[in-house]
Each structure stands twice: as C-alpha cells, then as structure tokens.
Amino acid sequence: MNNFDKMVKLTYFSFTTLSTVGFGDMHPRGNSERIVGVVILLIGVLVTSVFMENFSHVIKRINSVNLDLEE
C-alpha cells in the first residue's frame, strides 16, 4: 500500500470517527494506530469546542444587538 492510499484511509477513518458515524469497516489494529486515533480524536474535540465557543459568542452578540434595536 502506497502513502496516498494510507492517507485516503486515514482521512476516511478520521471523518467517520469524528462525525460519530463509525461504520466499523475500519478500526485500528496496532498500538501505534490506536495512538494516532486518540490524537486525532483529541484534536477533533478541541477544534469542535473552540468552534462552538466562538459560535456561541456570535449568537450572544447578535441577540444583544437585537435587544438594543427593540428598545
């Protein structure tokens, strides 16, 4: 298996895992693959948390502007 095929499989595994679909057709078999999976999941959770925090701040700002306009 060449490096391109490995990257495609890694990307597929990452998206199915991070989206919580988890088809089960691919899973880590060795300890090194499990460690990479854990790192990918932790980074995914971190990125999602930062995105949601920023999104909630935007919603709060929009709501405060709307309240000011209503008064």
HUNORRA-V583638 format. One record per backbone hydrogen bond with DSSP energy under -0.5 kcal/mol. CO is the residue of the C=O (numbers start at 1). NH is the residue of the N-H. If there is no record, write none. Layout:
BEGIN
co=CO nh=NH
co=CO nh=NH
END
This chain:
BEGIN
co=2 nh=6
co=3 nh=7
co=4 nh=8
co=5 nh=9
co=6 nh=10
co=7 nh=11
co=8 nh=12
co=9 nh=13
co=10 nh=14
co=11 nh=15
co=12 nh=16
co=13 nh=17
co=14 nh=18
co=15 nh=19
co=16 nh=21
co=16 nh=22
co=17 nh=20
co=30 nh=34
co=31 nh=35
co=32 nh=36
co=33 nh=37
co=34 nh=38
co=35 nh=39
co=36 nh=40
co=37 nh=41
co=38 nh=42
co=39 nh=43
co=40 nh=44
co=41 nh=45
co=42 nh=46
co=43 nh=47
co=44 nh=48
co=45 nh=49
co=46 nh=50
co=47 nh=51
co=48 nh=52
co=49 nh=53
co=50 nh=54
co=51 nh=55
co=52 nh=56
co=53 nh=57
co=54 nh=58
co=55 nh=59
co=56 nh=60
co=57 nh=61
co=58 nh=62
co=59 nh=63
co=60 nh=64
co=61 nh=65
co=62 nh=66
co=63 nh=67
co=64 nh=68
co=65 nh=69
co=66 nh=70
co=67 nh=71
END
